[in-house]
Amino acid sequence: MTDTESIRLTAWVHGRVQGVGFRWWTRARALELGLIGSATNLPANRVEIVAEGPRAACEQLLDTLRSDAAPGEVEYVAEQWSQPKGDLSGFVER
């Protein structure tokens, strides 16, 4: 797979990431990178990010999620890579 081929990233961000604008911030970063997907609050102070687009852009989003620039306090980020499903449009907060 090349950096320009489309891929699906699912990331689970753990920490104090709810009620701090994390989903909005993630949406803005994803749109800047040309990605489509969603950011969804989950129980236990987690946010699930689903993003599809070029692998290089998804990797950049993942690096950004793990950076000190992320709002709140990110304890760790789990990731899963898969083939894109093509069922997404835009980038939404849920």
C-alpha positions as CSV (number, residue, x, y, z in Angstrom):
1,M,0.0,0.0,0.0
2,T,1.3,3.5,-0.9
3,D,0.9,6.7,1.1
4,T,-1.7,7.9,-1.4
5,E,-4.0,4.8,-1.4
6,S,-7.1,5.2,0.7
7,I,-7.3,3.4,4.1
8,R,-9.6,3.5,7.1
9,L,-8.2,4.4,10.5
10,T,-10.2,3.7,13.7
11,A,-8.6,5.2,16.8
12,W,-9.8,5.1,20.4
13,V,-8.5,8.1,22.4
14,H,-8.4,7.5,26.2
15,G,-8.0,10.2,28.9
16,R,-9.8,13.4,29.7
17,V,-11.1,14.0,26.2
18,Q,-14.8,14.7,26.7
19,G,-16.1,18.2,27.5
20,V,-12.9,19.9,26.3
21,G,-13.7,20.4,22.6
22,F,-11.8,17.3,21.5
23,R,-14.3,16.1,18.9
24,W,-14.5,19.6,17.4
25,W,-10.7,19.9,17.3
26,T,-10.3,16.5,15.8
27,R,-12.9,17.3,13.1
28,A,-11.0,20.5,12.2
29,R,-7.7,18.6,11.9
30,A,-9.3,15.9,9.8
31,L,-10.9,18.3,7.4
32,E,-7.6,20.2,7.0
33,L,-6.1,16.8,6.0
34,G,-8.9,16.1,3.5
35,L,-10.2,13.1,5.5
36,I,-13.8,12.0,5.9
37,G,-15.2,10.2,9.0
38,S,-16.5,10.9,12.5
39,A,-15.5,11.6,16.1
40,T,-17.8,10.0,18.7
41,N,-17.9,10.1,22.5
42,L,-17.9,6.7,24.1
43,P,-18.3,5.6,27.7
44,A,-15.3,5.7,30.1
45,N,-14.0,9.0,28.8
46,R,-13.0,7.8,25.4
47,V,-13.5,9.2,21.9
48,E,-13.6,7.0,18.8
49,I,-12.2,8.5,15.6
50,V,-13.0,6.9,12.3
51,A,-11.2,8.4,9.3
52,E,-10.8,7.5,5.7
53,G,-8.4,8.9,3.1
54,P,-4.8,8.7,2.0
55,R,-2.7,6.7,4.4
56,A,-0.2,9.6,4.9
57,A,-3.1,11.9,6.0
58,C,-4.5,9.3,8.4
59,E,-1.0,8.8,9.9
60,Q,-0.7,12.5,10.3
61,L,-4.0,12.7,12.0
62,L,-3.0,9.9,14.4
63,D,0.3,11.7,15.2
64,T,-1.8,14.9,15.9
65,L,-4.1,13.0,18.2
66,R,-1.1,11.8,20.2
67,S,0.6,15.3,20.3
68,D,0.6,17.9,23.1
69,A,-1.6,20.1,20.8
70,A,-4.6,17.9,21.5
71,P,-7.1,19.4,23.9
72,G,-7.7,17.8,27.3
73,E,-5.3,15.1,28.5
74,V,-4.7,12.2,26.2
75,E,-3.5,9.2,28.1
76,Y,-3.1,6.9,25.1
77,V,-4.4,6.1,21.7
78,A,-5.2,2.7,20.4
79,E,-5.4,2.3,16.6
80,Q,-6.8,-0.2,14.0
81,W,-6.2,0.0,10.3
82,S,-8.5,-1.6,7.7
83,Q,-9.7,-1.3,4.1
84,P,-12.0,1.7,3.5
85,K,-15.7,1.0,3.4
86,G,-16.6,4.1,1.4
87,D,-19.7,4.6,3.5
88,L,-18.6,8.0,4.9
89,S,-19.1,11.6,3.8
90,G,-17.8,14.8,5.4
91,F,-16.5,14.6,9.0
92,V,-19.1,14.7,11.8
93,E,-19.1,14.9,15.5
94,R,-21.4,12.5,17.3
